[in-house]
């Protein structure tokens, strides 16, 4: 089936999903540029490139099996890009032999997959068993690829800051997974629906962290700005910074207030702007009252 077959809305979905997915694959270029700038691969893992290469190759064979042009085009370009990223990564990594062996193992697995698919196609008239076997493999690699950012989510929760999560990439993952999930629903293909549904859930989890936690340490989160409140640890951190600044300036005015705030209560400060004038409303809440409230 080509892009021109089927209803117009399906053709438009295939084209937009193809363009957005290829654009997402191009996100590896900034990573390679960063590797080139550093002249090393420290703190940059090869796992996304490795999983992207084997996953794209399996999906390419799946697309050829079911005759879907969108799947073929996307994963042909994706497999070529991922292999190029791996070659670039190998050039700068100090674990060159290990990465080369991993790439060779993936190529062997791809060859075995192609042989098995052709073998089962020769044995059966109906290609459904072959499609199911290959579809399960593709679904597995997709879920593993989508599960890779879970470590990033754990790091954000530990640091209580989203500075390690790229928001544009999270939004792009949500858009791409949503498009392919709709495509799978229209095609009644559960091997496309299931992994992309998992991708949607994971992308929403990542985006929700940007509402709960700030994008930089010490800044308020969007939720705290919206409701005019702040976390206790953020207030104490800010009070400590103000104390240090006042001591450097030789001023003792803020010290009694800061000590009172740290020892007896929590200050909740809300900024109000009206007719160009900004005022601050400060609420003093004891720690005991704060604990009873929550």
N, C-alpha and C positions, 0 to 999 in steps of 0.2 A: 504494500500500500504506500502511495506517495503522498506528498503534502497536498496535492490537488484533488485527491479523492475525498469523499465524505462530505458532511455538511460544512457550511462556511465557518461556523463557530469552532468546529473541531480543527479545521485547517489553521485558523488564527491561533488557537491554543497551541497547536504543534509548533508553529513558527515562533511564537513568543516564548514558549518553554525552551525551545532550542537556543534562541538568542540569549536568554537569561542564564541558562546553564553554562553555555560556552563562556559568557562573561564571568561567571563564578569560577570556572576553571582558570581564567586568566589572573585570579588573585594570587596564584603562585609566583607571578613575575615580581611583585614587590618583595616577596620573601627571598627570591634569588638575588635581587639587587641588594638587599640587606646583608646576605651572605657574602656577596662580592665586596661590599663596603667593609665588613669586618675581617675578611680574608679567612674566615673560619665558620664552623657550624655550631659553635657553642650555644646551648640553650635553644637550639632550633632542631626539632625532631624530624626524622625522615618518614615517620609513620603516615602522615597524610599523603605523601607522594607514593609510598609503597601501596597503601590501600587504594588510592585513586587509580593507580595503574592496573592492578589486577581486577578491581571492580569494574572499571571502564571496559576492559577487554572482555570480561565475562558478559557484561551487558551488550557489548557489540555483537557477540555471537548469538545472544538471545534475540536481539533485534533482527538479525539475519534469519533466525529460525522462524520467528513469527511474522516477518515481512513488514516491520514498522520502520519507515524511513526516518522518522524523528529520532528514534532510539539509535539507529545506525549512525546518523550524522553526528549526533551529540557525543556518542561514545567513541567514534573513530577519532574525532578531534581531541576528546578528553584523554584517550590512551596515548596519543602522540605527545600531547602537552606534558602529561605526567611522566612519561619516559624521558622527555627532554629535561624536566626538572630534576629527575633522579641522576641523570648524567652530570648536570651542573652541580648537584649536591655532592656527588662522588669526587668531583674535582677538588673541592675545598675541605672535605671532612678528613679527620685523622683516623677514622675507623673505616677506611676505604675498603679493605678486604671484606669486612663484615657486611657492608652494604652491598658490595658486588655479589657476595654469596646469596644474600637475600633476594636480589634481583634475578639471579640465575634460578633460584628455587621457584620464584613466581613464574618465570618463563617456562620451566618444566611443568608446573601445575597447569598453565594455560595450554600447553601442547597436549597434556593428558586429557584435559577437558575437551579439546577439539576432536581428538581421536575417539573418545567415548561418545560424543554427540553424533559423529558420523557413523560409528558402529551401531548405535541404537537406531539411527534412522534407517540403516540397511536392514535391520532385523524386523522392524515393525512398519506396517502400512500407515497406521495412525501415529503422528508424531507427538501426541499428548504426553506419553511417559517421558520422552526426551525433554519436552518443554517443562514438565514438572521438576525433573532432576536439575536442569540448568536454572530454572526459576528459583528453586530453593537456594542454590549456591549464590545467585545474584542477590537475593534477599538477605542472606547471611552477611555478605560483604558490605551491603548498604547499611545494615544495622550496626555493624562494627564501626564503619566510617562515621555514622551519626553519633555513636557512643563515645568517640574519641574526645569531644569537648567536655565530657562529664568531669574530667580532671580539672578543667578550667573553672567549671561551676564550683567545685569543691574549694578551689583556691580563693575564689571571690568570697564565698561564705566565710572562709577562715580569716581573710584579710578585712572583710566588711567593706570592700572597695572594688569597683568595676574597672580599675585602670588596666587590667590585663585582658579584658574582653573588648574586641572591636565591634562596636555597635553596627556599623554599615554591613559587616560580614554576617552578623546575626540576622539582620533584616533581609539580606540577600538569600540566606539559607531558608528563611521562612517563605519568601516569595517563590523560590524554585521548588521547594518541597510541596507547597500548595498547588502549584501548576501541575506537577507530575501526579499528585494525588487525584486531582480532578480528571486528568488524562486517563489514569487507571480506572476511575469510576466509569467514565464514558466507554472505555474499552472492556470493562468487566474483567480486569486483570488484577487479581489479588497480589501477585508478585510485585506489582508496581504500587498498589494501594498501601500495603502493610508497612514497608520500610519508609515510605514518604509520610505516612501518618505519624510514625515515630519521629521523623525529622521535624514535623510541624510542632509536636509536643515539646521536643528538646529546644527548638528555636524560641518558642513562647516562654519556656523556663528561663532561657538566657536573657530575653528581652525584659522579663519581669524583674530580674535582678537590678536593672538600671533604674527601676522605680523605687526599689527598697534601699539600695546602697548608693552612695555618691560615686561619681566618676573619678574623683581625686580624694586622697586622704585629707581629712580636715574640713572638707566641704559638706554642706547639708545635702541630703538626698532629695529627689523631687517630691516624695511624699511628705517629708518634714517641712519643706518649703510651702507645700500646698496647705497643710493643716496648721502651720505656724508653731511647730514643736521641733524638738531635737532629742537625740539620744543622750543618755547620761554621760557616756564615755566621751562623746563629742564635746559636750559642755565642759567637762573637766579638762579635756585637752586644750580647749580654747582658753579656759581660765589660766592654765599653766603658762600658755604663750603670753597672755596679757601681763601676768606677774613678771615674767622674765623681761618683757619689753619695758615695763615701768621701772624695774630695778636698774636697767641699763640707762634709762633717762634720768635717774636720780630722784624719782617721784615715789612718795609713800602713800599717795591718796588711794590707790586701788587695792593696796594690801589688806586693809581691814575687810573690805567688801569681798575680796577674793577668798580670804581665809574663812569668812562667815559662810560664803557660798559653798566652799568645799566641805566644810565640817558639818553644817547644820541643815542646808537645804539645797535645792536645785533651782536655778534660774531659767525660766522659759521666756524667751524674748521673741516678740512678734513685731515685724516691721510693717508700719502702715504709711501709705502714701496718699495724700489728698491735695489736689490743686498745686502740685509741684512741691509740697512740703512733706518732709519725711519725719515721722516720729516713731518712737519705740515704746512698746508697752511691755513691761517686765512683770512677770508673775513669779512669786516666791512659793515654792511647793516643798514641804518637808519630805525627806526621804521616806519616812514612815507612811505619809499620805500617798506618796507615789507608789509604794509597794502595795498598799491596800487597794488602790485604783486599778492595778493590773493583776 
